[in-house]
Amino acid sequence: MLTTILPLATIVLLLIWMGFFMLGSLPLLILRHDTPLDARFVRGLFDVYYKAVMVVASLGFIAHAVAQRPATTAGMAAIGAAAFCSRHAILGRMDRLRLTMTATDADGIRRFRKLHVVGMLLNFAQLAVICGGLPRVL
C-alpha cells in the first residue's frame, strides 16, 4: 500500500508546489524590480521554490525507486537535477545583478526581469512535461 500512496503523494506535492509557484510568481511581474526589496523578494521566492522542488523530487525519487517504477524514478531525478541546475544558474545571476542594480539601471532591471520570466518558463515547461507524461507512466 505504501508503495502506491507515497509515490503518488510525491507527484501530487510536486504538482501543487509547481502550480503554486506558477500562480504566485506571475503577478510579481508587475513589480518594477528596481528596488532592492522587490529584487530580494523575487529572488527569495525562487530560492524557496527550487529548494522545495529539490526536496520533493528527492523524496519522489526514493519512493518511485522503492516502488520499482523506473520511468517515474528517472523523471523525478530529472526534475530534481533541473531544479538544482536552475537554482545555481538563475539565482547566481540574480544575485550578481542585485549587487549592481539601481532604480535608474534600465538594462539591469530588464535583465533581472528576464531572469524572472526564464525561471517561470522553465517551471511551466516542467509542469507541462509532468502533466503530459503522467497518463503514460501511471
N, C-alpha and C positions, 0 to 999 in steps of 0.2 A: 504494500500500500504506500509506504514512504517513497518507494522508487517511482511512483506515479505522481504523488502530490508534490514532493519537493521540486522536481524538475519543472513541473507546470507552474508552481509558485514563483520560481525564479524568472520564468518568461513573463509572467504577469507583472511582477515587480519591475522588471526591465522596461516593459511597455508603459507602465504607469509613470515611471521616472522620466523616460524619454518624452512621453506626451506632455508631462508637466513642464519640462524644460522648454519644449517647443511652444507651448501656450504662454509660459511665463516670460520667455526671452523676446518674443515677438513684440509685445507692447513697449519693451525697453528701447526699441529702435527710435522712438520719438524723443528719447533723451539726446541732447546735443553732443554728449561725450566730451565736452570741452572743460569740464571742471574735474578736479581730482576725485571728488565724491562720486560723480557719475561713472567715471572710468573704474574706480575701485569697486563700486557695486557690481558692475557688469563683469569685471574680472573675477570677483568673489563668487558670483553665480555660476560662472563657467567652471571654476575650481571645484565647487561643491558638486556640480553635475558630473564632472569627469571622475571624481573620487567615488561617487555613488555608483556610477556605471561600472567602474573597475571592480568594486566590491561585489556588486550583484552578479556581474559576469563571471567573476571568480567562483562565487558560490554556485552559479549555474553550471559552470564547467565541471565542478566536482560532482554535483547532483546528477548531471547527464552522463558523466563517465561511470558513476556507480550504477546507474540505470542501464548502462550499455547501449547508449544512443550515440553512435559516432558522428552522425551528421550534426546534431544539435550541440554536441560537445565541441566540435570544430567551430561551429557558429559562435558559441559563447567565447571561445578562445579568440576568435577574430574580432568580436565586439570589444572584448577587454583590451586587446592589443591596439585596436584603433583608438580607443579612449585614452590609453596610455600615451601613444604617439601624438595624438591631437592635443592632449593636455600640455605636453612639453613644447610642442611647436607653437600652438596658439597662445598659451599663457606666457611663454617666454617672449614672444613678440609683443604681447600686450604690456608686459612689464617694462620692456625697453622703451616702448612708446610713451607709457605713463610717466617715465622719468624725465622726458624732454618735452612733453606736450604742454602747451599753454592754451588759453582761451582764444588766442589770435592765430594759432598754428593750424591753418586750414588743412594743410597737407597731412599733418599728424592726426588730426581729428578724422579726416577721410580714411586714413589707413586703419585707425582703430575701429571705425565703423565697419570697414570692410572685413576686418578680422571677426567682428561680431557676426556679420552676415555669413561668412565662411563657416564659422562654428555651428551656426544654426542649420546651414545647408548640409553639413556633414551629419548632424543629428537627424535631419529629415531623411537623408539617404539611408542611414542605418535603420531608421524606423520603417521606411518603405520596404527595405530588403527583408526585415524580420516579418513584417505583416504579409508580404508576398510569399515568403518561404515557409511560413508556418503550416499552411494546409498541405504542403508537400512532404514535410518531415514528421508530422504528428499523426 
